[in-house]
Amino acid sequence: MSDAFQATTAVVTGSSSGIGRATAIALAKAGVERLVVHFCSNQDGASETADALRENGCEPVLVSADLSLPEGRQFLIDQAFDSLGLIQTWVNNAGADVLTGIAATLDFEAKLRCLLEVDVLGTILLSREVAERMVNQADQQSSQQPAAMVFVGWDQALQGMEGDAGQMFGPAKAAVMAFANSLAQSTGPQLRVNTIAPGWIRTSWGETTSDYWDQRAKGQALMERWGSVDDIAKAVLYAADPANTFLTAQTIQLNGGFNRRF
Ligand SMILES: NC(=O)c1ccc[n+]([C@@H]2O[C@H](COP(=O)([O-])OP(=O)(O)OC[C@H]3O[C@@H](n4cnc5c(N)ncnc54)[C@H](OP(=O)(O)O)[C@@H]3O)[C@@H](O)[C@H]2O)c1
């Protein structure tokens, strides 16, 4: 990453917790001055993120929107462009949590439908429109460096993983990753589009999971540990950094090196 992160505006979807919050804070620390903290229902979490941004000299704009709904997506787009004007960085991180809380009790089909509505349809329909507007902005500001959009995928989506989690997160995240590559083909050179595909990252599910999954998460990384939300935030910053003008249409697997010896 360059010494000075040149973008001053950013949007991070799903930044009320986990990877999204860490990414928002990392962007603020890097020098982003105004950032949309998008969330769905976790108002307290979004406020916590906003406080951390202010401590780092970044002005937060809180926007609540359910991205599975057309009106939610439109609301976020309108609020983001109205409040930030020129948007230089857009991170598509929001994703349904079907592993903890009440959603964990749903059957396979209901969980899959939720992931398809939020992670796949929500992300694709939202980011198509956002990308078009970011490209138009770039056309009007011909001296600007290309804007950046970053998606969050999953490292095992294409290689496959046994069980319900693999069978529902696999197709959902593979769709997002495939879409991101096609969006990059559609929007260069005005917009750079990249994907960070995390491995086992210790967020809410990882904090409370069984010994088996704890051992497996550590064992499947050559670095022999869980990934942290900060590990992913650093990679998102790398992909979003305006100085990286030659980086687009890439998927970076951030998993501590998948351990094939496990
Ligand atoms: N943790 C991992 O090991 C891992 C690995 C690979 C990929 N990922 C992906 O990384 C992303 C972040 O994961 P995380 O672990 O940080 O999860 P998280 O803490 O549960 O954060 C998910 C975020 O998405 C938002 N969200 C959920 N449903 C939404 C909806 N219908 N509309 C709008 N926003 C919605 C949540 O908002 P509210 O809470 O405010 O409702 C929250 O801000 C997800 O896309 C996830 O699939 C995670």
The ligand as a Gaussian input file, in Angstrom:
#p B3LYP/6-31G(d) Opt

LIG

0 1
 N      -16.365000     -14.535000       8.997000
 C      -15.888000     -15.365000       8.076000
 O      -15.210000     -16.340000       8.383000
 C      -16.187000     -15.079000       6.622000
 C      -15.537000     -15.881000       5.666000
 C      -15.778000     -15.657000       4.333000
 C      -16.640000     -14.643000       3.955000
 N      -17.270000     -13.891000       4.897000
 C      -18.172000     -12.826000       4.437000
 O      -17.702000     -11.581000       4.923000
 C      -18.801000     -10.697000       5.096000
 C      -18.805000     -10.132000       6.511000
 O      -18.869000     -11.224000       7.402000
 P      -18.787000     -11.056000       8.985000
 O      -18.320000     -12.360000       9.502000
 O      -18.074000      -9.823000       9.341000
 O      -20.354000     -10.958000       9.315000
 P      -21.235000     -10.076000      10.306000
 O      -20.430000      -9.586000      11.474000
 O      -22.457000     -10.885000      10.561000
 O      -21.612000      -8.797000       9.424000
 C      -22.548000      -8.900000       8.397000
 C      -23.028000      -7.517000       8.031000
 O      -23.991000      -7.652000       6.958000
 C      -25.174000      -6.946000       7.316000
 N      -26.375000      -7.579000       6.785000
 C      -26.887000      -8.783000       7.088000
 N      -28.064000      -8.968000       6.456000
 C      -28.300000      -7.836000       5.751000
 C      -29.363000      -7.380000       4.910000
 N      -30.449000      -8.137000       4.659000
 N      -29.271000      -6.153000       4.361000
 C      -28.204000      -5.369000       4.613000
 N      -27.164000      -5.723000       5.392000
 C      -27.223000      -6.943000       5.960000
 C      -25.208000      -6.963000       8.847000
 O      -26.035000      -5.887000       9.295000
 P      -26.787000      -5.865000      10.740000
 O      -26.024000      -6.735000      11.652000
 O      -26.791000      -4.417000      11.086000
 O      -28.179000      -6.391000      10.528000
 C      -23.739000      -6.798000       9.185000
 O      -23.385000      -5.437000       9.173000
 C      -20.059000     -11.497000       4.745000
 O      -20.425000     -11.245000       3.403000
 C      -19.597000     -12.925000       4.930000
 O      -20.360000     -13.851000       4.206000
 C      -17.049000     -14.079000       6.229000

